[in-house]
Amino acid sequence: MVETRKAPAGRSAEMAASAVDGIEALLRAALAGDVSLGATLKFVHPGADVLVIDGRKTPNEVHRRDIPADCTVHIDPLLNLDILQGHVDQNVAFRQGRIRIVGDLSAVTRLRPIVARQAGAVKE
């Protein structure tokens, strides 16, 4: 059995907020230019801010206003950041029940290669 240590509540909230900041920066960089998501995608992070990609606008807009979305992903912000950085496989996390998706799943599938290209560009 793997033992996990929990951070104190205040520290955990700080880590979640920091993760959302990192996610926002990563998404802004990945969605810059003429890349189009073609949908509105919302990440709901329990204990932290929501993050919305309005991919119906050109250029895409990334913000923290809680608006209706074509697809809503309920996910821990630290896990979300790990997935977007390529440290955790999103399919495994989904099968483990760590992600809940409501709405048009194709919005999430369109985001994956966009973020992967950005991650590859950063590594090179």
C-alpha positions as CSV (number, residue, x, y, z in Angstrom):
1,M,0.0,0.0,0.0
2,V,1.3,3.4,-0.9
3,E,1.2,5.9,1.9
4,T,0.4,9.5,1.0
5,R,0.9,12.5,3.2
6,K,-1.6,15.3,3.2
7,A,-0.6,18.9,3.4
8,P,-2.1,21.1,6.0
9,A,-5.4,22.6,4.8
10,G,-3.9,26.1,4.3
11,R,-1.0,24.6,2.4
12,S,-3.3,22.4,0.3
13,A,-5.3,25.5,-0.7
14,E,-2.1,27.3,-1.7
15,M,-1.0,24.4,-3.8
16,A,-4.4,24.2,-5.5
17,A,-4.3,27.9,-6.3
18,S,-0.8,27.7,-7.6
19,A,-1.7,24.7,-9.8
20,V,-4.6,26.6,-11.3
21,D,-2.2,29.5,-12.1
22,G,0.1,27.0,-13.8
23,I,-2.8,25.5,-15.8
24,E,-3.9,28.9,-16.9
25,A,-0.4,29.8,-18.1
26,L,0.0,26.5,-19.9
27,L,-3.4,26.8,-21.6
28,R,-2.8,30.4,-22.6
29,A,0.5,29.5,-24.3
30,A,-0.9,26.4,-26.0
31,L,-4.0,28.2,-27.3
32,A,-2.2,31.3,-28.5
33,G,-2.4,32.3,-32.2
34,D,-4.8,30.8,-34.7
35,V,-5.4,27.5,-32.8
36,S,-9.1,26.9,-32.4
37,L,-10.7,24.6,-29.9
38,G,-14.2,25.3,-31.4
39,A,-16.0,24.8,-28.1
40,T,-16.3,26.1,-24.6
41,L,-14.5,23.9,-22.1
42,K,-14.6,24.4,-18.3
43,F,-12.4,22.8,-15.7
44,V,-14.0,22.7,-12.2
45,H,-11.3,22.4,-9.6
46,P,-12.7,21.5,-6.2
47,G,-11.3,23.9,-3.6
48,A,-9.9,26.3,-6.3
49,D,-11.0,28.4,-9.2
50,V,-12.8,27.2,-12.3
51,L,-10.9,27.7,-15.5
52,V,-12.7,28.2,-18.8
53,I,-11.5,28.0,-22.4
54,D,-13.8,29.9,-24.7
55,G,-12.7,28.3,-27.9
56,R,-15.5,29.8,-29.9
57,K,-13.7,33.1,-29.9
58,T,-10.7,33.9,-32.1
59,P,-8.3,33.9,-30.5
60,N,-9.3,31.5,-27.8
61,E,-10.0,33.1,-24.4
62,V,-8.8,31.6,-21.1
63,H,-10.5,33.0,-18.0
64,R,-11.9,32.2,-14.6
65,R,-15.5,33.3,-15.0
66,D,-17.9,30.5,-14.3
67,I,-20.0,30.4,-17.4
68,P,-22.0,27.6,-19.1
69,A,-19.7,25.3,-21.2
70,D,-20.1,22.7,-23.9
71,C,-18.0,20.4,-21.8
72,T,-17.2,20.5,-18.0
73,V,-14.3,18.5,-16.5
74,H,-14.4,18.0,-12.7
75,I,-10.8,17.3,-11.7
76,D,-8.4,18.0,-8.8
77,P,-6.2,21.0,-9.9
78,L,-2.9,19.2,-9.1
79,L,-3.9,16.2,-11.2
80,N,-5.0,18.5,-14.0
81,L,-1.7,20.2,-14.1
82,D,0.2,16.8,-14.0
83,I,-1.9,15.6,-16.9
84,L,-1.4,18.8,-19.0
85,Q,2.4,18.6,-18.3
86,G,2.4,15.0,-19.5
87,H,3.3,13.5,-16.1
88,V,0.1,11.5,-15.7
89,D,-2.0,9.7,-18.4
90,Q,-5.5,11.2,-18.6
91,N,-7.0,7.9,-19.7
92,V,-5.7,6.1,-16.6
93,A,-6.9,8.9,-14.3
94,F,-10.3,8.8,-16.0
95,R,-10.6,5.0,-15.6
96,Q,-9.6,5.4,-11.9
97,G,-12.5,7.7,-11.4
98,R,-10.3,10.7,-10.7
99,I,-11.9,12.7,-13.6
100,R,-15.6,13.3,-14.3
101,I,-16.6,14.7,-17.7
102,V,-20.1,16.2,-18.4
103,G,-21.1,17.3,-21.9
104,D,-19.4,17.1,-25.3
105,L,-16.3,14.9,-24.8
106,S,-14.9,15.9,-28.2
107,A,-13.9,19.3,-26.7
108,V,-11.5,17.5,-24.3
109,T,-10.2,15.3,-27.1
110,R,-9.4,18.4,-29.3
111,L,-7.5,20.0,-26.5
112,R,-5.1,17.1,-26.0
113,P,-3.0,17.3,-29.2
114,I,-2.9,21.1,-28.9
115,V,-1.4,20.9,-25.4
116,A,0.9,18.0,-26.4
117,R,2.3,20.2,-29.3
118,Q,3.0,23.0,-26.8
119,A,4.7,20.6,-24.4
120,G,6.9,19.3,-27.2
121,A,7.8,22.8,-28.2
122,V,8.8,23.7,-24.7
123,K,11.1,20.6,-24.3
124,E,13.0,21.3,-27.5
